[in-house]
Amino acid sequence: MVGIVTYGAYIPRFRIAIPEIARVWGANADDITKGLGVREKSVPDVDEDTATIAVEAARAALVRRPINPADIGAIYVGSESHPYAVKPTACTVGEAIGATPCMTAADYEFACKAGTAALQTCMGLVQSGMIRYGIAIGADVAQGAPGDALEYTAAAGGAAFLLGNDDPIAVIHKTCSFTTDTPDFWRREGQSYPRHGGRFTGEPGYFKHVQGAALMLLAQMGTTPKEYDYAVFHQPNAKFPLRVAQVLGFSADQLRTGLVVPRLGNTYSGSSMIGLAATLDVAKPGDRIFVTSFGSGAGSDAFDIEVTDAIASDGFSRAAAPSVEHLLADPIYVDYAQYARHKGKIVMQQ
């Protein structure tokens, strides 16, 4: 059965507090923090982008388990902030981890669910026997225009999952998707920042698709929310995943471990995948994890995952790479001017 053989995550150390952004735009910090449930967000360093984040996450995955890079037959990187419009990020990752030249590589885009779409592709390739291992990565240095509502949460980070059927630490029992043409969020070619249709963001965007995919998976598996130990939903803020969990019948306790958005912000394609990584950091053999991503445009991918004994075996070491909790700890805070420079919103003249 196809499953997760190893995984890794990367989050930049820099942070900006939500009140600092609110101060610059004359907004009420308390209202924004309370409304979003987010206290701060990660900020990339001046030389960090989706490619460097994806490479670091992939390297962390390979540190945890001794996998021969030559056995990796596919690398897919999901993001909406690839550094090049024409040149795959996935090729850079493959070269950096020593997986080239005998691999297939491609970049995916589907707003915030591009990483989970890459997971599904790797699942299919492994299950068909075309490849032994495949790496699926969700990473972003998320964009938000100055003063826009997105700027309060658009963050940086990513996670990588190596899939295969050789003694996986977690098997993926099933996956399904729910997709429609819903224009709740978009960015045209050449535009620096995305736009959003505010009244479409919750309904019929996020909630319709997350519920649609989640209910479909529960029906196909014949399970109920109470049968899962953990649940991870796409987390553009802290309110949406808690609300959809309640509607579906999941508890706040099931979400708590993977709900990293209050200290991280929304890493777009990395959002639900970092939440899954945080859950795998503490999960025990036999634990079941329910995951549902969301990408504007719009669609959701849902997964039924069960942790195996391999996660506690000598062949796998969680401690060999930083946990999500470790990556969130000991941040370096920046002010808005430093943040704007790090994000390329202001550029030094040469």
Secondary structure, DSSP 4 states (H G I P E B T S, - for coil): --EEEEEEEE--SEEEEHHHHHHHHT--HHHHHHHHT--EEEE--TT--HHHHHHHHHHHHHHHS---GGGEEEEEEE-S--S-SSS-HHHHHHHHHT--SSSEEEEE-SGGGHHHHHHHHHHHHHHHTS-SEEEEEEEEE----TTSGGGGTB-EEEEEEEEESSS-SEEEEEEEEEEEEE-SEE--TT-SS-EE-HHHIIIIIIHHHHHHHHHHHHHHHT--GGG-SEEEE--SSSHHHHHHHHHHT--HHHHHTT--HHHH-B-GGGHHHHHHHHHHTT--TT-EEEEE--BTEEEEEEEEEEE-GGGGSTT--GGGS--HHHHHSS-EE--HHHHHHHTTSS----
